Amino acid sequence: MKRVLIFLLFGTVIFSGSIGGDCTLNGKRLYGKVKVVSSMADFRVEVVNSIPDLKVEKVNMFADSCGKWEFVDVFPDFTVEFVNSGSDFSIEFVNMFPGV
């Protein structure tokens, strides 16, 4: 029984994803103004077509809820570097219903 409980707890941690229910990772919110950089990013992000950690909607303004990203060149809330492996989390671009 004890082994099963440990496995269930461990499995929950593995499959729960790295993004918090409040749409944050490492204390940074995952919505707002985003700048794409080639190094020294706040987050390394992999773009996938299915089963993402976060669904992202590109917006031109009002990036004020989970998964809404406004891409900017200056004054970002956070920076991302797009990678093919070794990411902090994965995203899928969507046209509606962004979020965890």
Backbone torsions as a table, in degrees:
resi	resn	phi	psi	omega
1	MET	NA	-41.9	-178.5
2	LYS	-64.4	-39.5	179.3
3	ARG	-65.4	-39.5	179.1
4	VAL	-63.9	-43.2	179.0
5	LEU	-61.6	-44.0	179.1
6	ILE	-63.3	-42.6	178.8
7	PHE	-62.1	-44.2	179.9
8	LEU	-62.4	-43.0	178.2
9	LEU	-65.5	-44.1	179.8
10	PHE	-64.1	-44.1	178.6
11	GLY	-61.5	-38.1	178.5
12	THR	-63.5	-42.2	179.4
13	VAL	-63.7	-42.2	-178.1
14	ILE	-65.2	-45.3	-171.7
15	PHE	-93.1	0.5	-178.0
16	SER	-79.8	-12.0	-178.5
17	GLY	85.2	167.0	-175.7
18	SER	-95.3	-10.4	-178.0
19	ILE	-91.3	131.8	-179.5
20	GLY	-71.1	160.5	178.1
21	GLY	-61.7	-20.0	177.6
22	ASP	-91.2	13.8	177.6
23	CYS	63.6	43.1	176.0
24	THR	-128.5	158.2	173.2
25	LEU	-143.2	126.6	-177.8
26	ASN	54.5	35.3	177.2
27	GLY	81.7	0.4	178.7
28	LYS	-107.8	135.7	178.5
29	ARG	-75.2	146.1	-175.3
30	LEU	-102.6	47.2	171.9
31	TYR	-154.1	158.8	-178.4
32	GLY	119.7	-152.2	-176.9
33	LYS	-86.6	127.4	-172.9
34	VAL	-123.6	134.9	174.5
35	LYS	-114.4	133.1	176.8
36	VAL	-89.5	127.8	179.7
37	VAL	-128.0	166.0	-179.2
38	SER	-99.0	-8.7	176.4
39	SER	-162.5	164.5	177.5
40	MET	58.0	36.4	-179.7
41	ALA	-79.3	157.4	172.0
42	ASP	-65.3	-38.7	-178.1
43	PHE	-137.2	140.4	170.9
44	ARG	-97.9	123.3	-169.5
45	VAL	-123.8	135.1	175.3
46	GLU	-108.3	130.1	177.1
47	VAL	-89.1	126.4	-179.1
48	VAL	-125.8	167.6	179.6
49	ASN	-101.0	-10.2	178.9
50	SER	-157.2	154.4	178.7
51	ILE	52.4	57.6	177.9
52	PRO	-82.3	162.9	170.6
53	ASP	-75.8	-29.3	-177.5
54	LEU	-145.8	132.3	173.2
55	LYS	-92.6	128.5	-173.5
56	VAL	-116.5	130.7	173.5
57	GLU	-109.7	124.8	176.0
58	LYS	-77.0	128.4	178.8
59	VAL	-129.1	159.3	178.5
60	ASN	-95.8	-16.3	176.3
61	MET	-163.1	168.7	179.1
62	PHE	58.8	49.0	175.2
63	ALA	-83.7	67.5	-169.2
64	ASP	-119.1	17.3	175.5
65	SER	-145.4	165.3	-171.7
66	CYS	-50.0	124.2	175.5
67	GLY	86.2	-3.4	177.1
68	LYS	-90.2	119.1	-176.8
69	TRP	-119.3	128.4	172.0
70	GLU	-107.3	115.2	-178.1
71	PHE	-80.3	128.5	-176.2
72	VAL	-134.3	165.7	175.9
73	ASP	-102.2	-22.5	-178.5
74	VAL	-133.6	153.2	176.9
75	PHE	53.8	53.9	178.4
76	PRO	-77.8	157.2	170.4
77	ASP	-78.3	-33.2	175.2
78	PHE	-158.1	164.7	-179.7
79	THR	-117.0	151.1	177.1
80	VAL	-131.3	149.8	171.5
81	GLU	-121.5	123.8	179.3
82	PHE	-81.9	127.8	-176.9
83	VAL	-132.3	164.5	177.4
84	ASN	-97.3	-18.0	177.5
85	SER	-157.2	163.5	179.6
86	GLY	71.1	34.4	-176.4
87	SER	-84.5	159.6	172.2
88	ASP	-78.1	-35.1	175.5
89	PHE	-161.7	165.8	-179.8
90	SER	-110.9	151.8	178.0
91	ILE	-131.3	158.3	170.2
92	GLU	-129.0	129.6	177.2
93	PHE	-77.7	131.1	-179.6
94	VAL	-130.5	162.2	177.6
95	ASN	-95.2	-16.6	176.1
96	MET	-157.9	163.9	-178.9
97	PHE	60.1	55.4	175.9
98	PRO	-72.7	165.5	175.1
99	GLY	133.0	-172.2	-177.2
100	VAL	-78.2	NA	NA
